[in-house]
Amino acid sequence: MDDQQFLPGTLEVLVLKTLSWGALHGYGIAAWLEERTGNVLTIEEGSLYPALHRMERKGWLEAEWRITEKKRRAKYYRLTAAGRAELGREEKAWARFAVAVSSVLEGEAPAWAAQG
């Protein structure tokens, strides 16, 4: 599954959750998400960096240039208070969404379904 198959807002909530544990650069965000999902999700640069910039404009992230562990210059992103609040809202929305989808996928056949 590539990020083109994400539901709208999925990449943003995944990035917000990733950054809830601390500041990280874009490549690190993508690599961690891919590792965490067993490479089920592939985060393309063409989607990640525009999303990071959108979230920065919304005030959910702050960024600063630092030197990486590999001695390269990279922009590190961290959550703002507004970003933490948005993450809280998104986590609740995703929990409701997951329950709703599970109720369809795991539910019994409805009464109107053809028997046989």
Buried (B, 14 or more C-beta within 10 A) or exposed (E): EEBEEBEEEBBBBBBBBBBBEEBBBBBBBBEBBBEEEEEEBBBEEEBBEEBBBEBBEEEBBBBEEEEEEEEEEBBBBBBBEBBEEBBEEBBEEBEEEEEEEEEEEEEEEEEEEEEE
